[in-house]
Structures are given as C-alpha cells and as structure tokens.
Amino acid sequence: MMPPTAGEPRASDKLRPPSLGLLLAEARGIFEFNTSLLLAPLLMRAPRGDGHPVLALPGFLASDLSLAPLRRYLSELGYDAHAWQMGRNTGGVSRMRSGLRDRLASIHATTGRKVSIVGWSLGGVYARDLALQAPEMVRGVVTLASPFAGDVRATNATRLYEAMSGQTVEEDSELRRAIAGDLPVPATSIYSRADGIVNWRTCLLRSSDTAENIEVHLASHTGIGVNAAALWAIADRLAQPEGQFSPFDRSGPFAMAYALPENAQSVY
C-alpha cells in the first residue's frame, strides 16, 4: 500500500462527516441540474458511445428516477443505458449482492457485451462489488461521490443507513476491504471536496494504470449525478475502447471545473 501524503489522514484515522455548512449547501443540487439543462448543447459534444450497455445504480434512498437524466444523456450519446429496476435503494450491501448480480447477468446475456456500471453514492459501492464478483461481465466502473475507502462511517447518512438497512457499515470487514481495494477492471472515482453528505476522502481509490480519481470543484453530493462537469467526465470515461485506459483529459470545455490530478491524494 502507498503511504499517505503529508497532510492527509491515514486510513486508520477517524474522519469526520462533512460540516453542517456543507450539509445545508446541498440544496444547490437543483441549480446543478438546471445548469446542465442550459449546457445541454455543449454536453452533446462529448465523445460518442459505441452502443455498449451501461447500468446505472442509484444512491441510498434514491430510485431509478434520480438517474433518469443521466440515462437519457448516455442514450443520446449512443449508449444502451439500463436502470437497476430494483425500486428504492434502502441499503444493505450484503443483502443486495444476489439481486444486483442477477440484473447484471441479465443485461450481459441480452446484449452479449460487457457492461459498464455507473454508481451514485451507495450505488457506486454496489458497482465496485459487482466488478469483484463478475469481472468477466463488467467493462469498467465509474463511481460518483461513493464512500468506499478508509473510514466509511464519515458520512451524514450513516445512522439512517444502518437504521434502514439493518446492517452496520462495518459489517463484513473482508468484503468492505475488497471493495476499497484495487478492482480487476478499469475504475474511475468522481468526487467533490464540497460534498455535504460524505467525507470526500472516503471516495478516493488508489490510482494506477487502470484507475483514477477525478475531483469536480464545488459539486454537491445530491447534484453530482446531474452536474455538467461530472456528466462530461462520465461520458469521456465510458467512451474509452474496451480493454484500454488512459488518464482523463482535463483540457475539455469544463476544464476549470476539475482539480489537477495531483490534488487527488490516496487515503492508503
């Protein structure tokens, strides 16, 4: 494992959830959505898709409706976008594994192609687990503000998650460590230091030749799935040829919205 960078907490250190100020600022998510609508013509200049299937997994307490704008955007770019079709996400990584794998297998069998998975928040934790379970069916994983690394209790939703799911976030430590580790498929984590729900450090994967972090300035947790810069980054990552991976190019039309890659430090 890589040593932590100076000034960054070690994985064993206890992190705090985002501040009350950041939590209250989550209301800006509606403005992120409206901005994306205004910038729709620019967003359609993103790299085109090759028709491969993309499975979109919603966050905690969200449903397929939350990811409808993303699925529509990806469909218009030429992808075969799929909803998870499992109702409202009430949590429980362990208890959701079988149903999620069945959904992935169904899409894979129907299309005959590997499936890219985009997961928002808790949906991203599921996405990383699916890649570990069935790498032969997964083309790549993109997570959005997903707390999978380090002290995963450092969120403002932990208590509600445990009450709704009946599971603690520390449950099955072996599975949790695996999800936080390196994946057998290309992986991208998109996050924001302005996240008001999860501590951004819990979203950081260990960078490698097939894995990277992309920080979006000022994005909210509730709005990152409809944030214009995040949508562009998702489209760019999905457009990579199967079996290939290259670093995200921050020189596009939303260049100012992304932090430089060296700012994405590992928690390991």
SVG drawing of the C-alpha trace seen along z (x, -y; Angstrom):
<svg xmlns="http://www.w3.org/2000/svg" viewBox="-40 -27 44 42">
<polyline fill="none" stroke="black" stroke-width="0.4" points="0.0,0.0 1.1,-3.5 1.9,-5.7 -0.4,-8.7 0.7,-12.0 1.8,-14.6 -1.2,-16.5 -3.6,-13.7 -5.1,-11.4 -4.1,-7.7 -6.8,-5.1 -6.8,-4.2 -7.5,-7.7 -11.1,-8.6 -12.6,-11.0 -15.5,-13.4 -18.6,-13.7 -18.9,-17.0 -19.7,-20.1 -23.2,-21.4 -22.5,-24.2 -21.7,-21.8 -24.7,-19.7 -27.0,-22.8 -25.4,-23.8 -26.6,-20.5 -29.7,-22.4 -27.6,-23.7 -28.1,-20.4 -31.2,-21.8 -29.0,-24.5 -26.5,-22.0 -29.4,-20.2 -30.7,-23.4 -27.2,-24.4 -26.8,-21.0 -30.1,-21.6 -28.8,-25.0 -25.5,-23.5 -27.1,-20.5 -25.8,-21.5 -22.2,-21.7 -22.6,-18.3 -23.6,-16.7 -20.2,-17.4 -18.8,-14.7 -17.2,-11.6 -19.9,-9.3 -20.6,-5.9 -20.2,-2.6 -23.6,-1.2 -22.4,1.0 -24.7,1.4 -24.4,-0.9 -26.0,0.0 -26.9,-3.0 -27.2,-2.3 -28.9,-4.9 -27.7,-6.2 -29.1,-5.5 -32.9,-6.1 -33.0,-7.1 -34.7,-5.2 -34.2,-4.9 -35.9,-8.3 -32.8,-10.0 -30.6,-8.7 -33.1,-9.3 -31.3,-12.4 -28.0,-10.5 -29.5,-7.5 -31.2,-9.8 -27.9,-11.7 -26.0,-8.5 -28.7,-7.1 -28.4,-10.3 -24.7,-9.8 -25.1,-6.3 -25.0,-4.0 -27.5,-1.3 -28.5,-2.7 -30.2,-0.5 -32.0,-1.2 -31.4,1.1 -35.2,1.9 -35.0,2.7 -37.1,-0.1 -35.9,-2.4 -32.4,-1.8 -32.8,-1.2 -29.2,0.1 -27.6,3.3 -24.5,4.2 -24.6,7.9 -28.3,8.5 -28.3,6.7 -25.5,8.7 -27.6,11.5 -30.2,9.3 -27.6,7.0 -25.6,9.8 -28.8,11.2 -29.5,7.8 -26.0,7.5 -26.1,11.1 -29.5,10.4 -28.1,7.3 -24.9,9.1 -26.8,12.1 -29.3,10.0 -26.7,7.7 -23.9,10.1 -21.5,7.4 -19.6,6.4 -21.5,3.8 -20.1,0.5 -21.5,-0.4 -22.1,-3.9 -23.0,-4.1 -24.0,-7.2 -23.1,-7.2 -24.1,-3.8 -24.7,-2.7 -21.0,-3.1 -20.2,-0.8 -22.5,1.8 -20.8,1.2 -17.4,1.9 -18.7,5.0 -20.2,6.2 -16.8,5.8 -15.3,8.0 -18.0,10.6 -18.2,10.8 -15.3,9.1 -16.0,11.2 -19.3,9.3 -18.0,5.8 -16.3,3.4 -15.5,0.7 -16.8,-1.1 -17.4,-4.8 -18.5,-5.9 -20.0,-9.3 -19.4,-10.5 -19.2,-6.9 -17.8,-6.3 -16.0,-3.0 -12.5,-3.8 -11.0,-4.4 -13.3,-5.4 -16.7,-4.8 -18.6,-6.0 -17.6,-9.6 -20.9,-10.4 -24.0,-12.3 -26.1,-9.4 -24.5,-6.6 -27.1,-6.3 -30.0,-6.5 -28.4,-3.8 -27.9,-1.5 -31.5,-2.0 -33.0,-1.4 -30.8,1.4 -30.4,3.3 -26.7,3.5 -23.7,1.6 -21.3,0.0 -18.5,2.0 -20.3,5.3 -18.4,7.9 -15.0,6.2 -13.4,8.6 -15.9,7.5 -15.5,3.9 -11.7,4.1 -12.1,5.8 -14.5,3.1 -12.0,0.4 -9.1,2.2 -7.9,2.5 -10.5,3.7 -9.9,6.2 -11.5,3.7 -10.9,0.0 -12.2,-2.2 -12.8,-6.0 -14.0,-7.8 -15.6,-11.2 -15.9,-13.2 -16.0,-16.7 -14.4,-18.2 -17.6,-20.3 -19.7,-17.1 -22.1,-17.7 -23.0,-14.1 -19.8,-12.0 -16.3,-13.0 -14.5,-13.3 -11.5,-11.2 -13.7,-8.1 -14.2,-8.4 -10.5,-8.1 -9.3,-5.0 -5.6,-4.1 -4.5,-5.5 -2.9,-3.0 -2.6,-2.4 -6.3,-1.5 -7.7,-3.6 -8.0,-7.3 -9.7,-9.9 -11.4,-13.0 -12.3,-15.9 -15.1,-18.2 -14.9,-21.6 -18.0,-22.7 -20.2,-19.8 -22.7,-18.7 -23.5,-15.1 -27.1,-15.4 -26.2,-17.1 -23.1,-15.4 -25.1,-12.9 -26.6,-15.8 -23.6,-18.1 -22.4,-19.2 -18.7,-18.6 -19.4,-15.2 -21.6,-14.2 -18.9,-15.1 -16.3,-13.1 -18.6,-10.1 -19.1,-10.3 -15.4,-10.6 -14.6,-7.6 -17.2,-5.4 -16.0,-6.2 -12.7,-4.5 -12.3,-1.4 -12.9,1.8 -9.7,3.1 -8.0,-0.3 -7.5,-3.0 -5.9,-6.5 -5.9,-9.3 -8.8,-11.8 -8.0,-14.8 -8.9,-17.9 -8.5,-20.3 -12.1,-20.0 -14.9,-22.6 -15.2,-22.0 -11.5,-22.2 -11.9,-24.8 -14.3,-22.5 -11.7,-19.8 -8.9,-19.8 -5.4,-18.9 -4.8,-15.1 -2.1,-15.6 -4.8,-17.0 -6.5,-13.6 -4.4,-12.1 -4.8,-8.5 -6.1,-7.6 -3.9,-4.5"/>
</svg>
